[in-house]
Amino acid sequence: MPLIVLEGIDGCGKTTQAELLVATLAESGKNARRLREPGGTVLGERLRSLLLDPATTACPTAELFTYLAARAQLVDEILRPALARGEWLVLDRFWYSTVAYQGYGLGLDPTAVTAACRLAVGGLKPDAALWLDVPVAVAAARRATGRTAVDRIEARGDAYQEKVRSGYAALAAAGDLTRIDAEVPVNELQAVIQRAVLAG
């Protein structure tokens, strides 16, 4: 199971869990690393800065294609070569985020967004795609702890995050994501994720 994706609304704990999972995989002798979306390449990191900058203005369609550009570069430059070498990759977001955030969140047609995402990834499929689900209020409280800056996406507020969460729920209902209750202590969630990955 070399390509593992962790998804969820901002504050669900996926970044922490991705780091823990990579550490566990490395301890078991696997060549593992964490990557994030958007990012992971020079182009991707520059686009990430633009996308998250509160000063950036972008219509929903422009935002969609900017995310897709970063993703296409990551797949071509990093993911496919690494997987071909036998590396294990833990990805902090993938195309599911785009369907949830730009499709359900911004009102773009989820079917059209999904088709565009599939074009960007060129048929690359994760071996496991896990949705770490928490209520929006819980995620917001977590984000507020120890944080000073709010990025452009987070600034859209809880109503937007509710739409995004409903998008993830739709993806899970369609069988694209496996839902995991992330409203539990970090160590409990870590154990559940490890079982899910190892079971695959």
C-alpha positions in Angstrom: 0.0 0.0 0.0 2.5 2.6 -1.1 0.2 5.7 -1.7 -1.9 6.7 1.3 -4.0 9.9 1.4 -5.3 11.6 4.4 -8.2 14.0 3.9 -10.5 16.3 6.0 -11.5 19.8 6.8 -8.9 22.3 8.2 -8.2 21.3 11.8 -9.1 17.6 11.5 -5.6 16.5 12.5 -4.5 15.0 9.2 -1.1 16.7 9.1 -0.2 15.4 12.6 -1.4 11.9 11.7 0.5 12.0 8.4 3.7 12.7 10.3 3.0 9.9 12.8 2.2 7.5 10.1 5.4 8.2 8.2 7.4 7.7 11.4 5.6 4.3 12.0 6.3 3.2 8.4 9.9 4.2 8.7 10.3 2.3 11.9 9.0 -0.8 10.1 11.8 -0.5 7.5 9.9 1.2 4.8 11.2 4.1 2.8 8.4 6.6 3.6 7.8 10.3 3.4 5.0 12.8 3.7 4.0 15.2 1.0 1.4 18.0 1.0 -1.1 19.4 -1.4 -0.8 21.9 -2.9 3.0 21.8 -2.8 5.9 19.4 -3.0 7.5 21.0 -6.0 8.8 24.4 -6.8 5.8 25.2 -8.9 3.4 23.7 -6.3 4.9 25.6 -3.4 4.7 28.9 -5.3 1.1 28.2 -6.3 0.3 27.3 -2.7 1.6 30.6 -1.5 -0.7 32.4 -3.9 -3.8 30.2 -3.1 -3.5 30.6 0.6 -2.5 34.3 0.6 -5.5 36.4 1.9 -4.5 39.1 -0.6 -5.1 36.8 -3.5 -8.4 37.2 -5.5 -9.5 34.3 -7.6 -12.9 33.2 -9.0 -13.9 29.6 -8.2 -12.8 28.3 -11.6 -9.4 30.0 -11.5 -8.9 28.6 -8.0 -9.8 25.1 -9.3 -7.3 25.2 -12.1 -4.6 26.6 -9.9 -5.0 23.6 -7.6 -5.0 21.3 -10.5 -1.8 22.8 -11.9 0.0 22.2 -8.6 -1.4 18.6 -8.5 -0.4 17.7 -12.0 3.1 18.8 -11.4 3.4 16.9 -8.2 2.1 13.7 -9.8 4.5 14.0 -12.7 7.6 15.2 -10.9 7.4 13.5 -7.6 4.7 10.9 -7.1 5.1 8.6 -10.1 8.9 8.5 -9.9 8.8 7.9 -6.1 6.3 5.1 -6.4 8.3 3.5 -9.2 11.2 3.4 -6.9 9.2 1.6 -4.2 8.8 4.5 -1.8 5.8 4.8 0.5 4.1 8.1 0.3 1.7 9.7 2.8 -0.1 12.5 1.1 -1.7 15.3 3.1 -4.6 16.0 0.7 -5.2 14.8 -2.9 -8.0 15.3 -5.5 -10.8 14.7 -3.0 -10.0 18.0 -1.4 -10.6 19.8 -4.7 -14.0 18.2 -5.1 -14.9 19.0 -1.5 -13.5 22.6 -1.3 -14.0 23.9 -4.9 -16.9 21.7 -5.9 -19.2 21.5 -2.8 -17.6 24.5 -1.0 -17.6 27.0 -3.9 -20.6 25.6 -5.9 -18.8 24.2 -8.9 -20.3 21.1 -10.4 -18.8 18.2 -8.5 -19.0 15.9 -11.5 -17.1 18.3 -13.7 -14.5 19.0 -10.9 -14.0 15.2 -10.5 -13.4 14.8 -14.2 -10.9 17.6 -14.2 -9.1 16.1 -11.2 -8.8 12.8 -12.9 -7.3 14.4 -15.9 -4.7 16.1 -13.6 -3.7 12.9 -11.9 -3.5 10.9 -15.1 -5.2 7.8 -13.6 -3.0 7.7 -10.4 -5.0 6.1 -7.6 -4.2 5.9 -3.9 -4.0 2.5 -2.2 -5.9 4.1 0.7 -7.9 7.3 1.0 -9.0 8.1 4.6 -11.3 10.9 5.6 -10.6 12.2 9.1 -14.0 13.5 10.0 -14.7 15.9 12.8 -17.5 18.4 13.4 -16.7 21.9 12.1 -16.9 23.5 15.6 -14.3 21.0 16.8 -12.0 21.7 13.9 -12.3 25.4 14.4 -11.4 25.1 18.1 -8.3 23.1 17.2 -7.2 25.6 14.6 -7.6 28.4 17.1 -5.2 26.8 19.5 -1.7 28.2 19.1 -2.5 29.7 15.7 -2.1 33.4 14.9 -2.6 33.6 11.1 -5.7 32.6 9.1 -5.1 31.7 5.5 -7.4 32.6 2.6 -9.4 29.3 2.7 -9.8 29.2 6.5 -11.1 32.8 6.4 -14.2 31.7 4.6 -15.6 30.6 7.9 -17.6 27.8 9.4 -20.5 27.9 6.9 -18.1 27.2 4.1 -16.4 24.4 6.1 -19.8 22.8 6.6 -20.3 22.6 2.8 -16.8 21.1 2.5 -17.6 18.5 5.1 -20.8 17.6 3.2 -18.6 17.2 0.1 -16.4 14.7 2.0 -19.5 12.9 3.2 -20.7 12.6 -0.4 -17.3 11.2 -1.5 -17.4 8.7 1.4 -21.0 7.6 0.5 -19.8 7.0 -3.1 -17.0 4.8 -1.9 -14.2 7.1 -2.8 -13.1 7.8 0.8 -13.1 5.7 4.0 -14.5 7.7 6.9 -12.7 7.7 10.2 -14.0 9.4 13.3 -11.2 11.9 14.2 -12.9 13.3 17.3 -10.8 11.1 19.5 -7.4 11.5 21.2 -4.4 11.6 18.9 -3.0 8.2 20.0 -6.4 6.5 19.4 -6.7 8.0 16.0 -3.2 7.0 15.2 -4.0 3.4 16.0 -7.1 3.4 13.9 -5.3 4.8 10.9 -2.4 2.3 11.3 -4.9 -0.5 11.3 -6.7 0.8 8.3 -3.4 1.1 6.4 -2.0 -2.3 7.4 -5.4 -4.0 6.7 -5.1 -2.8 3.1 
